[in-house]
Amino acid sequence: MVRTPENPDRVRLAPADWGGLCSLALASLTLAGATLYKVHEVAQTNRERLAAVDAELAGLKQSVSLLQSDVRVIARRPFP
């Protein structure tokens, strides 16, 4: 930073300071982008896991309904 000749209490950024600020902004944006990508990747993985769990639960629900119908048939039979 350099002091302004009009008012010594004020400072302005030198060209090198602007480069540093731009580098800092670029690094911050890169970090934010990488974080958002990682969050997206984790969310996608969780969606895939939930889809697999939903498919498994659908199969289990079908099995339970078959077992319930079998139990009803067995319960209706007269005992010897």
PDB file of N, CA, C and O in Angstrom:
ATOM      1  N   MET A   1       0.838  -1.164   0.000  1.00  0.00           N
ATOM      2  CA  MET A   1       0.000   0.000   0.000  1.00  0.00           C
ATOM      3  C   MET A   1       0.891   1.238   0.000  1.00  0.00           C
ATOM      4  O   MET A   1       1.996   1.232   0.542  1.00  0.00           O
ATOM      5  N   VAL A   2       0.396   2.265  -0.602  1.00  0.00           N
ATOM      6  CA  VAL A   2       1.138   3.532  -0.655  1.00  0.00           C
ATOM      7  C   VAL A   2       0.227   4.645  -0.159  1.00  0.00           C
ATOM      8  O   VAL A   2      -0.989   4.596  -0.344  1.00  0.00           O
ATOM      9  N   ARG A   3       0.814   5.627   0.459  1.00  0.00           N
ATOM     10  CA  ARG A   3       0.052   6.784   0.947  1.00  0.00           C
ATOM     11  C   ARG A   3      -0.261   7.710  -0.229  1.00  0.00           C
ATOM     12  O   ARG A   3       0.541   7.845  -1.153  1.00  0.00           O
ATOM     13  N   THR A   4      -1.408   8.332  -0.186  1.00  0.00           N
ATOM     14  CA  THR A   4      -1.781   9.274  -1.245  1.00  0.00           C
ATOM     15  C   THR A   4      -1.112  10.618  -0.981  1.00  0.00           C
ATOM     16  O   THR A   4      -1.023  11.047   0.169  1.00  0.00           O
ATOM     17  N   PRO A   5      -0.645  11.283  -2.022  1.00  0.00           N
ATOM     18  CA  PRO A   5       0.024  12.571  -1.806  1.00  0.00           C
ATOM     19  C   PRO A   5      -0.939  13.657  -1.325  1.00  0.00           C
ATOM     20  O   PRO A   5      -0.523  14.590  -0.640  1.00  0.00           O
ATOM     21  N   GLU A   6      -2.218  13.543  -1.677  1.00  0.00           N
ATOM     22  CA  GLU A   6      -3.176  14.569  -1.276  1.00  0.00           C
ATOM     23  C   GLU A   6      -3.468  14.519   0.220  1.00  0.00           C
ATOM     24  O   GLU A   6      -3.592  15.556   0.872  1.00  0.00           O
ATOM     25  N   ASN A   7      -3.575  13.322   0.748  1.00  0.00           N
ATOM     26  CA  ASN A   7      -3.910  13.147   2.164  1.00  0.00           C
ATOM     27  C   ASN A   7      -3.039  12.024   2.711  1.00  0.00           C
ATOM     28  O   ASN A   7      -3.275  10.860   2.387  1.00  0.00           O
ATOM     29  N   PRO A   8      -2.043  12.337   3.525  1.00  0.00           N
ATOM     30  CA  PRO A   8      -1.132  11.298   4.022  1.00  0.00           C
ATOM     31  C   PRO A   8      -1.798  10.286   4.947  1.00  0.00           C
ATOM     32  O   PRO A   8      -1.225   9.231   5.222  1.00  0.00           O
ATOM     33  N   ASP A   9      -3.004  10.593   5.431  1.00  0.00           N
ATOM     34  CA  ASP A   9      -3.701   9.638   6.298  1.00  0.00           C
ATOM     35  C   ASP A   9      -4.366   8.517   5.498  1.00  0.00           C
ATOM     36  O   ASP A   9      -4.736   7.488   6.063  1.00  0.00           O
ATOM     37  N   ARG A  10      -4.517   8.708   4.203  1.00  0.00           N
ATOM     38  CA  ARG A  10      -5.160   7.701   3.354  1.00  0.00           C
ATOM     39  C   ARG A  10      -4.108   6.887   2.625  1.00  0.00           C
ATOM     40  O   ARG A  10      -3.017   7.371   2.323  1.00  0.00           O
ATOM     41  N   VAL A  11      -4.453   5.662   2.353  1.00  0.00           N
ATOM     42  CA  VAL A  11      -3.560   4.790   1.585  1.00  0.00           C
ATOM     43  C   VAL A  11      -4.343   4.215   0.417  1.00  0.00           C
ATOM     44  O   VAL A  11      -5.572   4.158   0.446  1.00  0.00           O
ATOM     45  N   ARG A  12      -3.634   3.799  -0.588  1.00  0.00           N
ATOM     46  CA  ARG A  12      -4.265   3.119  -1.719  1.00  0.00           C
ATOM     47  C   ARG A  12      -3.433   1.888  -2.029  1.00  0.00           C
ATOM     48  O   ARG A  12      -2.277   1.769  -1.623  1.00  0.00           O
ATOM     49  N   LEU A  13      -4.052   0.987  -2.753  1.00  0.00           N
ATOM     50  CA  LEU A  13      -3.369  -0.261  -3.075  1.00  0.00           C
ATOM     51  C   LEU A  13      -2.430  -0.055  -4.247  1.00  0.00           C
ATOM     52  O   LEU A  13      -2.771   0.585  -5.243  1.00  0.00           O
ATOM     53  N   ALA A  14      -1.255  -0.607  -4.104  1.00  0.00           N
ATOM     54  CA  ALA A  14      -0.290  -0.598  -5.200  1.00  0.00           C
ATOM     55  C   ALA A  14      -0.668  -1.721  -6.166  1.00  0.00           C
ATOM     56  O   ALA A  14      -1.441  -2.605  -5.797  1.00  0.00           O
ATOM     57  N   PRO A  15      -0.144  -1.706  -7.389  1.00  0.00           N
ATOM     58  CA  PRO A  15      -0.470  -2.773  -8.348  1.00  0.00           C
ATOM     59  C   PRO A  15      -0.154  -4.172  -7.819  1.00  0.00           C
ATOM     60  O   PRO A  15      -0.898  -5.117  -8.079  1.00  0.00           O
ATOM     61  N   ALA A  16       0.933  -4.304  -7.088  1.00  0.00           N
ATOM     62  CA  ALA A  16       1.270  -5.624  -6.538  1.00  0.00           C
ATOM     63  C   ALA A  16       0.230  -6.066  -5.508  1.00  0.00           C
ATOM     64  O   ALA A  16      -0.062  -7.256  -5.391  1.00  0.00           O
ATOM     65  N   ASP A  17      -0.325  -5.119  -4.770  1.00  0.00           N
ATOM     66  CA  ASP A  17      -1.361  -5.461  -3.796  1.00  0.00           C
ATOM     67  C   ASP A  17      -2.614  -5.988  -4.493  1.00  0.00           C
ATOM     68  O   ASP A  17      -3.257  -6.919  -4.008  1.00  0.00           O
ATOM     69  N   TRP A  18      -2.957  -5.384  -5.635  1.00  0.00           N
ATOM     70  CA  TRP A  18      -4.114  -5.864  -6.390  1.00  0.00           C
ATOM     71  C   TRP A  18      -3.896  -7.295  -6.865  1.00  0.00           C
ATOM     72  O   TRP A  18      -4.817  -8.111  -6.852  1.00  0.00           O
ATOM     73  N   GLY A  19      -2.684  -7.588  -7.280  1.00  0.00           N
ATOM     74  CA  GLY A  19      -2.378  -8.960  -7.703  1.00  0.00           C
ATOM     75  C   GLY A  19      -2.543  -9.943  -6.559  1.00  0.00           C
ATOM     76  O   GLY A  19      -3.076 -11.038  -6.738  1.00  0.00           O
ATOM     77  N   GLY A  20      -2.084  -9.544  -5.386  1.00  0.00           N
ATOM     78  CA  GLY A  20      -2.244 -10.405  -4.214  1.00  0.00           C
ATOM     79  C   GLY A  20      -3.702 -10.605  -3.848  1.00  0.00           C
ATOM     80  O   GLY A  20      -4.123 -11.709  -3.502  1.00  0.00           O
ATOM     81  N   LEU A  21      -4.469  -9.527  -3.926  1.00  0.00           N
ATOM     82  CA  LEU A  21      -5.897  -9.647  -3.630  1.00  0.00           C
ATOM     83  C   LEU A  21      -6.608 -10.534  -4.643  1.00  0.00           C
ATOM     84  O   LEU A  21      -7.478 -11.326  -4.281  1.00  0.00           O
ATOM     85  N   CYS A  22      -6.239 -10.399  -5.902  1.00  0.00           N
ATOM     86  CA  CYS A  22      -6.839 -11.254  -6.936  1.00  0.00           C
ATOM     87  C   CYS A  22      -6.463 -12.715  -6.707  1.00  0.00           C
ATOM     88  O   CYS A  22      -7.294 -13.607  -6.880  1.00  0.00           O
ATOM     89  N   SER A  23      -5.219 -12.960  -6.321  1.00  0.00           N
ATOM     90  CA  SER A  23      -4.799 -14.331  -6.027  1.00  0.00           C
ATOM     91  C   SER A  23      -5.566 -14.890  -4.841  1.00  0.00           C
ATOM     92  O   SER A  23      -5.978 -16.051  -4.851  1.00  0.00           O
ATOM     93  N   LEU A  24      -5.758 -14.069  -3.824  1.00  0.00           N
ATOM     94  CA  LEU A  24      -6.521 -14.503  -2.658  1.00  0.00           C
ATOM     95  C   LEU A  24      -7.971 -14.795  -3.035  1.00  0.00           C
ATOM     96  O   LEU A  24      -8.542 -15.790  -2.589  1.00  0.00           O
ATOM     97  N   ALA A  25      -8.565 -13.932  -3.852  1.00  0.00           N
ATOM     98  CA  ALA A  25      -9.944 -14.153  -4.290  1.00  0.00           C
ATOM     99  C   ALA A  25     -10.052 -15.428  -5.121  1.00  0.00           C
ATOM    100  O   ALA A  25     -11.003 -16.194  -4.966  1.00  0.00           O
ATOM    101  N   LEU A  26      -9.089 -15.653  -5.994  1.00  0.00           N
ATOM    102  CA  LEU A  26      -9.104 -16.865  -6.811  1.00  0.00           C
ATOM    103  C   LEU A  26      -8.948 -18.111  -5.950  1.00  0.00           C
ATOM    104  O   LEU A  26      -9.619 -19.117  -6.180  1.00  0.00           O
ATOM    105  N   ALA A  27      -8.067 -18.046  -4.961  1.00  0.00           N
ATOM    106  CA  ALA A  27      -7.893 -19.188  -4.057  1.00  0.00           C
ATOM    107  C   ALA A  27      -9.174 -19.446  -3.269  1.00  0.00           C
ATOM    108  O   ALA A  27      -9.563 -20.597  -3.070  1.00  0.00           O
ATOM    109  N   SER A  28      -9.827 -18.382  -2.823  1.00  0.00           N
ATOM    110  CA  SER A  28     -11.080 -18.538  -2.076  1.00  0.00           C
ATOM    111  C   SER A  28     -12.167 -19.150  -2.954  1.00  0.00           C
ATOM    112  O   SER A  28     -12.895 -20.042  -2.518  1.00  0.00           O
ATOM    113  N   LEU A  29     -12.275 -18.672  -4.184  1.00  0.00           N
ATOM    114  CA  LEU A  29     -13.276 -19.229  -5.101  1.00  0.00           C
ATOM    115  C   LEU A  29     -12.988 -20.685  -5.433  1.00  0.00           C
ATOM    116  O   LEU A  29     -13.907 -21.496  -5.545  1.00  0.00           O
ATOM    117  N   THR A  30     -11.713 -21.013  -5.590  1.00  0.00           N
ATOM    118  CA  THR A  30     -11.337 -22.397  -5.865  1.00  0.00           C
ATOM    119  C   THR A  30     -11.706 -23.295  -4.696  1.00  0.00           C
ATOM    120  O   THR A  30     -12.234 -24.390  -4.891  1.00  0.00           O
ATOM    121  N   LEU A  31     -11.431 -22.835  -3.484  1.00  0.00           N
ATOM    122  CA  LEU A  31     -11.775 -23.607  -2.295  1.00  0.00           C
ATOM    123  C   LEU A  31     -13.287 -23.776  -2.173  1.00  0.00           C
ATOM    124  O   LEU A  31     -13.767 -24.862  -1.849  1.00  0.00           O
ATOM    125  N   ALA A  32     -14.031 -22.715  -2.431  1.00  0.00           N
ATOM    126  CA  ALA A  32     -15.493 -22.805  -2.372  1.00  0.00           C
ATOM    127  C   ALA A  32     -16.021 -23.761  -3.444  1.00  0.00           C
ATOM    128  O   ALA A  32     -16.925 -24.553  -3.179  1.00  0.00           O
ATOM    129  N   GLY A  33     -15.463 -23.689  -4.641  1.00  0.00           N
ATOM    130  CA  GLY A  33     -15.884 -24.599  -5.707  1.00  0.00           C
ATOM    131  C   GLY A  33     -15.580 -26.046  -5.377  1.00  0.00           C
ATOM    132  O   GLY A  33     -16.404 -26.928  -5.618  1.00  0.00           O
ATOM    133  N   ALA A  34     -14.399 -26.296  -4.826  1.00  0.00           N
ATOM    134  CA  ALA A  34     -14.035 -27.665  -4.452  1.00  0.00           C
ATOM    135  C   ALA A  34     -14.951 -28.184  -3.348  1.00  0.00           C
ATOM    136  O   ALA A  34     -15.336 -29.353  -3.349  1.00  0.00           O
ATOM    137  N   THR A  35     -15.295 -27.311  -2.413  1.00  0.00           N
ATOM    138  CA  THR A  35     -16.193 -27.713  -1.331  1.00  0.00           C
ATOM    139  C   THR A  35     -17.578 -28.040  -1.876  1.00  0.00           C
ATOM    140  O   THR A  35     -18.174 -29.049  -1.498  1.00  0.00           O
ATOM    141  N   LEU A  36     -18.090 -27.194  -2.760  1.00  0.00           N
ATOM    142  CA  LEU A  36     -19.406 -27.459  -3.347  1.00  0.00           C
ATOM    143  C   LEU A  36     -19.405 -28.742  -4.166  1.00  0.00           C
ATOM    144  O   LEU A  36     -20.386 -29.486  -4.152  1.00  0.00           O
ATOM    145  N   TYR A  37     -18.315 -29.007  -4.879  1.00  0.00           N
ATOM    146  CA  TYR A  37     -18.222 -30.237  -5.656  1.00  0.00           C
ATOM    147  C   TYR A  37     -18.227 -31.445  -4.727  1.00  0.00           C
ATOM    148  O   TYR A  37     -18.885 -32.447  -5.007  1.00  0.00           O
ATOM    149  N   LYS A  38     -17.488 -31.347  -3.613  1.00  0.00           N
ATOM    150  CA  LYS A  38     -17.432 -32.468  -2.673  1.00  0.00           C
ATOM    151  C   LYS A  38     -18.804 -32.700  -2.045  1.00  0.00           C
ATOM    152  O   LYS A  38     -19.222 -33.845  -1.869  1.00  0.00           O
ATOM    153  N   VAL A  39     -19.505 -31.617  -1.706  1.00  0.00           N
ATOM    154  CA  VAL A  39     -20.855 -31.751  -1.146  1.00  0.00           C
ATOM    155  C   VAL A  39     -21.777 -32.413  -2.166  1.00  0.00           C
ATOM    156  O   VAL A  39     -22.582 -33.276  -1.816  1.00  0.00           O
ATOM    157  N   HIS A  40     -21.656 -32.007  -3.429  1.00  0.00           N
ATOM    158  CA  HIS A  40     -22.473 -32.614  -4.484  1.00  0.00           C
ATOM    159  C   HIS A  40     -22.151 -34.103  -4.621  1.00  0.00           C
ATOM    160  O   HIS A  40     -23.053 -34.926  -4.774  1.00  0.00           O
ATOM    161  N   GLU A  41     -20.875 -34.439  -4.567  1.00  0.00           N
ATOM    162  CA  GLU A  41     -20.453 -35.836  -4.701  1.00  0.00           C
ATOM    163  C   GLU A  41     -20.991 -36.679  -3.544  1.00  0.00           C
ATOM    164  O   GLU A  41     -21.467 -37.794  -3.756  1.00  0.00           O
ATOM    165  N   VAL A  42     -20.916 -36.148  -2.326  1.00  0.00           N
ATOM    166  CA  VAL A  42     -21.432 -36.871  -1.161  1.00  0.00           C
ATOM    167  C   VAL A  42     -22.945 -37.038  -1.267  1.00  0.00           C
ATOM    168  O   VAL A  42     -23.480 -38.100  -0.949  1.00  0.00           O
ATOM    169  N   ALA A  43     -23.629 -35.993  -1.713  1.00  0.00           N
ATOM    170  CA  ALA A  43     -25.084 -36.078  -1.864  1.00  0.00           C
ATOM    171  C   ALA A  43     -25.464 -37.121  -2.916  1.00  0.00           C
ATOM    172  O   ALA A  43     -26.424 -37.869  -2.733  1.00  0.00           O
ATOM    173  N   GLN A  44     -24.719 -37.170  -4.004  1.00  0.00           N
ATOM    174  CA  GLN A  44     -24.989 -38.162  -5.051  1.00  0.00           C
ATOM    175  C   GLN A  44     -24.781 -39.575  -4.515  1.00  0.00           C
ATOM    176  O   GLN A  44     -25.579 -40.470  -4.794  1.00  0.00           O
ATOM    177  N   THR A  45     -23.721 -39.773  -3.753  1.00  0.00           N
ATOM    178  CA  THR A  45     -23.456 -41.085  -3.161  1.00  0.00           C
ATOM    179  C   THR A  45     -24.582 -41.476  -2.214  1.00  0.00           C
ATOM    180  O   THR A  45     -25.023 -42.626  -2.209  1.00  0.00           O
ATOM    181  N   ASN A  46     -25.047 -40.520  -1.410  1.00  0.00           N
ATOM    182  CA  ASN A  46     -26.144 -40.812  -0.487  1.00  0.00           C
ATOM    183  C   ASN A  46     -27.430 -41.133  -1.236  1.00  0.00           C
ATOM    184  O   ASN A  46     -28.189 -42.007  -0.816  1.00  0.00           O
ATOM    185  N   ARG A  47     -27.683 -40.434  -2.343  1.00  0.00           N
ATOM    186  CA  ARG A  47     -28.876 -40.742  -3.139  1.00  0.00           C
ATOM    187  C   ARG A  47     -28.796 -42.165  -3.693  1.00  0.00           C
ATOM    188  O   ARG A  47     -29.797 -42.881  -3.716  1.00  0.00           O
ATOM    189  N   GLU A  48     -27.607 -42.572  -4.138  1.00  0.00           N
ATOM    190  CA  GLU A  48     -27.451 -43.931  -4.659  1.00  0.00           C
ATOM    191  C   GLU A  48     -27.663 -44.959  -3.551  1.00  0.00           C
ATOM    192  O   GLU A  48     -28.299 -45.990  -3.768  1.00  0.00           O
ATOM    193  N   ARG A  49     -27.129 -44.677  -2.371  1.00  0.00           N
ATOM    194  CA  ARG A  49     -27.322 -45.603  -1.244  1.00  0.00           C
ATOM    195  C   ARG A  49     -28.792 -45.692  -0.864  1.00  0.00           C
ATOM    196  O   ARG A  49     -29.306 -46.781  -0.607  1.00  0.00           O
ATOM    197  N   LEU A  50     -29.470 -44.545  -0.827  1.00  0.00           N
ATOM    198  CA  LEU A  50     -30.888 -44.552  -0.482  1.00  0.00           C
ATOM    199  C   LEU A  50     -31.715 -45.301  -1.522  1.00  0.00           C
ATOM    200  O   LEU A  50     -32.688 -45.970  -1.175  1.00  0.00           O
ATOM    201  N   ALA A  51     -31.338 -45.194  -2.777  1.00  0.00           N
ATOM    202  CA  ALA A  51     -32.049 -45.940  -3.819  1.00  0.00           C
ATOM    203  C   ALA A  51     -31.871 -47.440  -3.609  1.00  0.00           C
ATOM    204  O   ALA A  51     -32.817 -48.211  -3.779  1.00  0.00           O
ATOM    205  N   ALA A  52     -30.661 -47.854  -3.242  1.00  0.00           N
ATOM    206  CA  ALA A  52     -30.417 -49.273  -2.976  1.00  0.00           C
ATOM    207  C   ALA A  52     -31.208 -49.740  -1.758  1.00  0.00           C
ATOM    208  O   ALA A  52     -31.765 -50.838  -1.762  1.00  0.00           O
ATOM    209  N   VAL A  53     -31.259 -48.917  -0.722  1.00  0.00           N
ATOM    210  CA  VAL A  53     -32.029 -49.269   0.475  1.00  0.00           C
ATOM    211  C   VAL A  53     -33.515 -49.345   0.143  1.00  0.00           C
ATOM    212  O   VAL A  53     -34.205 -50.253   0.607  1.00  0.00           O
ATOM    213  N   ASP A  54     -34.014 -48.407  -0.652  1.00  0.00           N
ATOM    214  CA  ASP A  54     -35.422 -48.438  -1.050  1.00  0.00           C
ATOM    215  C   ASP A  54     -35.751 -49.697  -1.844  1.00  0.00           C
ATOM    216  O   ASP A  54     -36.813 -50.293  -1.663  1.00  0.00           O
ATOM    217  N   ALA A  55     -34.844 -50.097  -2.719  1.00  0.00           N
ATOM    218  CA  ALA A  55     -35.068 -51.326  -3.490  1.00  0.00           C
ATOM    219  C   ALA A  55     -35.089 -52.540  -2.565  1.00  0.00           C
ATOM    220  O   ALA A  55     -35.915 -53.438  -2.731  1.00  0.00           O
ATOM    221  N   GLU A  56     -34.189 -52.564  -1.602  1.00  0.00           N
ATOM    222  CA  GLU A  56     -34.152 -53.675  -0.644  1.00  0.00           C
ATOM    223  C   GLU A  56     -35.424 -53.693   0.202  1.00  0.00           C
ATOM    224  O   GLU A  56     -35.986 -54.757   0.458  1.00  0.00           O
ATOM    225  N   LEU A  57     -35.871 -52.528   0.629  1.00  0.00           N
ATOM    226  CA  LEU A  57     -37.098 -52.464   1.424  1.00  0.00           C
ATOM    227  C   LEU A  57     -38.317 -52.897   0.617  1.00  0.00           C
ATOM    228  O   LEU A  57     -39.222 -53.531   1.159  1.00  0.00           O
ATOM    229  N   ALA A  58     -38.348 -52.568  -0.649  1.00  0.00           N
ATOM    230  CA  ALA A  58     -39.462 -53.005  -1.492  1.00  0.00           C
ATOM    231  C   ALA A  58     -39.484 -54.527  -1.591  1.00  0.00           C
ATOM    232  O   ALA A  58     -40.549 -55.142  -1.531  1.00  0.00           O
ATOM    233  N   GLY A  59     -38.312 -55.131  -1.742  1.00  0.00           N
ATOM    234  CA  GLY A  59     -38.239 -56.589  -1.777  1.00  0.00           C
ATOM    235  C   GLY A  59     -38.671 -57.209  -0.458  1.00  0.00           C
ATOM    236  O   GLY A  59     -39.375 -58.219  -0.441  1.00  0.00           O
ATOM    237  N   LEU A  60     -38.248 -56.604   0.644  1.00  0.00           N
ATOM    238  CA  LEU A  60     -38.649 -57.114   1.956  1.00  0.00           C
ATOM    239  C   LEU A  60     -40.151 -56.965   2.179  1.00  0.00           C
ATOM    240  O   LEU A  60     -40.789 -57.843   2.761  1.00  0.00           O
ATOM    241  N   LYS A  61     -40.705 -55.862   1.719  1.00  0.00           N
ATOM    242  CA  LYS A  61     -42.147 -55.656   1.856  1.00  0.00           C
ATOM    243  C   LYS A  61     -42.910 -56.730   1.090  1.00  0.00           C
ATOM    244  O   LYS A  61     -43.920 -57.242   1.573  1.00  0.00           O
ATOM    245  N   GLN A  62     -42.437 -57.065  -0.083  1.00  0.00           N
ATOM    246  CA  GLN A  62     -43.065 -58.126  -0.876  1.00  0.00           C
ATOM    247  C   GLN A  62     -42.960 -59.464  -0.149  1.00  0.00           C
ATOM    248  O   GLN A  62     -43.921 -60.233  -0.114  1.00  0.00           O
ATOM    249  N   SER A  63     -41.798 -59.737   0.428  1.00  0.00           N
ATOM    250  CA  SER A  63     -41.617 -60.993   1.169  1.00  0.00           C
ATOM    251  C   SER A  63     -42.535 -61.051   2.384  1.00  0.00           C
ATOM    252  O   SER A  63     -43.115 -62.097   2.673  1.00  0.00           O
ATOM    253  N   VAL A  64     -42.669 -59.947   3.089  1.00  0.00           N
ATOM    254  CA  VAL A  64     -43.547 -59.911   4.265  1.00  0.00           C
ATOM    255  C   VAL A  64     -44.994 -60.145   3.855  1.00  0.00           C
ATOM    256  O   VAL A  64     -45.719 -60.872   4.533  1.00  0.00           O
ATOM    257  N   SER A  65     -45.419 -59.542   2.762  1.00  0.00           N
ATOM    258  CA  SER A  65     -46.808 -59.751   2.333  1.00  0.00           C
ATOM    259  C   SER A  65     -47.040 -61.207   1.927  1.00  0.00           C
ATOM    260  O   SER A  65     -48.115 -61.752   2.179  1.00  0.00           O
ATOM    261  N   LEU A  66     -46.055 -61.837   1.309  1.00  0.00           N
ATOM    262  CA  LEU A  66     -46.187 -63.266   0.978  1.00  0.00           C
ATOM    263  C   LEU A  66     -46.263 -64.114   2.244  1.00  0.00           C
ATOM    264  O   LEU A  66     -47.067 -65.042   2.328  1.00  0.00           O
ATOM    265  N   LEU A  67     -45.426 -63.794   3.226  1.00  0.00           N
ATOM    266  CA  LEU A  67     -45.464 -64.537   4.490  1.00  0.00           C
ATOM    267  C   LEU A  67     -46.797 -64.339   5.205  1.00  0.00           C
ATOM    268  O   LEU A  67     -47.339 -65.284   5.778  1.00  0.00           O
ATOM    269  N   GLN A  68     -47.322 -63.130   5.175  1.00  0.00           N
ATOM    270  CA  GLN A  68     -48.616 -62.880   5.807  1.00  0.00           C
ATOM    271  C   GLN A  68     -49.717 -63.699   5.147  1.00  0.00           C
ATOM    272  O   GLN A  68     -50.577 -64.258   5.828  1.00  0.00           O
ATOM    273  N   SER A  69     -49.688 -63.768   3.832  1.00  0.00           N
ATOM    274  CA  SER A  69     -50.718 -64.561   3.146  1.00  0.00           C
ATOM    275  C   SER A  69     -50.549 -66.044   3.468  1.00  0.00           C
ATOM    276  O   SER A  69     -51.540 -66.757   3.624  1.00  0.00           O
ATOM    277  N   ASP A  70     -49.300 -66.517   3.568  1.00  0.00           N
ATOM    278  CA  ASP A  70     -49.073 -67.921   3.942  1.00  0.00           C
ATOM    279  C   ASP A  70     -49.580 -68.198   5.355  1.00  0.00           C
ATOM    280  O   ASP A  70     -50.183 -69.241   5.606  1.00  0.00           O
ATOM    281  N   VAL A  71     -49.338 -67.274   6.269  1.00  0.00           N
ATOM    282  CA  VAL A  71     -49.804 -67.456   7.649  1.00  0.00           C
ATOM    283  C   VAL A  71     -51.323 -67.476   7.691  1.00  0.00           C
ATOM    284  O   VAL A  71     -51.910 -68.258   8.440  1.00  0.00           O
ATOM    285  N   ARG A  72     -51.963 -66.634   6.903  1.00  0.00           N
ATOM    286  CA  ARG A  72     -53.434 -66.632   6.863  1.00  0.00           C
ATOM    287  C   ARG A  72     -53.971 -67.979   6.359  1.00  0.00           C
ATOM    288  O   ARG A  72     -54.944 -68.510   6.894  1.00  0.00           O
ATOM    289  N   VAL A  73     -53.324 -68.516   5.329  1.00  0.00           N
ATOM    290  CA  VAL A  73     -53.756 -69.812   4.788  1.00  0.00           C
ATOM    291  C   VAL A  73     -53.569 -70.900   5.831  1.00  0.00           C
ATOM    292  O   VAL A  73     -54.449 -71.739   6.028  1.00  0.00           O
ATOM    293  N   ILE A  74     -52.421 -70.884   6.502  1.00  0.00           N
ATOM    294  CA  ILE A  74     -52.156 -71.911   7.523  1.00  0.00           C
ATOM    295  C   ILE A  74     -53.116 -71.748   8.698  1.00  0.00           C
ATOM    296  O   ILE A  74     -53.580 -72.740   9.259  1.00  0.00           O
ATOM    297  N   ALA A  75     -53.413 -70.519   9.070  1.00  0.00           N
ATOM    298  CA  ALA A  75     -54.302 -70.285  10.208  1.00  0.00           C
ATOM    299  C   ALA A  75     -55.729 -70.729   9.909  1.00  0.00           C
ATOM    300  O   ALA A  75     -56.466 -71.068  10.835  1.00  0.00           O
ATOM    301  N   ARG A  76     -56.132 -70.737   8.666  1.00  0.00           N
ATOM    302  CA  ARG A  76     -57.493 -71.142   8.305  1.00  0.00           C
ATOM    303  C   ARG A  76     -57.661 -72.661   8.292  1.00  0.00           C
ATOM    304  O   ARG A  76     -58.781 -73.163   8.380  1.00  0.00           O
ATOM    305  N   ARG A  77     -56.573 -73.377   8.186  1.00  0.00           N
ATOM    306  CA  ARG A  77     -56.668 -74.845   8.143  1.00  0.00           C
ATOM    307  C   ARG A  77     -57.132 -75.375   9.504  1.00  0.00           C
ATOM    308  O   ARG A  77     -56.740 -74.870  10.557  1.00  0.00           O
ATOM    309  N   PRO A  78     -57.951 -76.374   9.448  1.00  0.00           N
ATOM    310  CA  PRO A  78     -58.378 -76.970  10.732  1.00  0.00           C
ATOM    311  C   PRO A  78     -57.239 -77.786  11.343  1.00  0.00           C
ATOM    312  O   PRO A  78     -56.470 -78.441  10.640  1.00  0.00           O
ATOM    313  N   PHE A  79     -57.157 -77.726  12.655  1.00  0.00           N
ATOM    314  CA  PHE A  79     -56.118 -78.506  13.341  1.00  0.00           C
ATOM    315  C   PHE A  79     -56.556 -79.958  13.420  1.00  0.00           C
ATOM    316  O   PHE A  79     -57.731 -80.234  13.663  1.00  0.00           O
ATOM    317  N   PRO A  80     -55.623 -80.902  13.218  1.00  0.00           N
ATOM    318  CA  PRO A  80     -56.011 -82.332  13.258  1.00  0.00           C
ATOM    319  C   PRO A  80     -56.272 -82.828  14.663  1.00  0.00           C
ATOM    320  O   PRO A  80     -56.604 -83.998  14.853  1.00  0.00           O
TER     321      PRO A  80
END
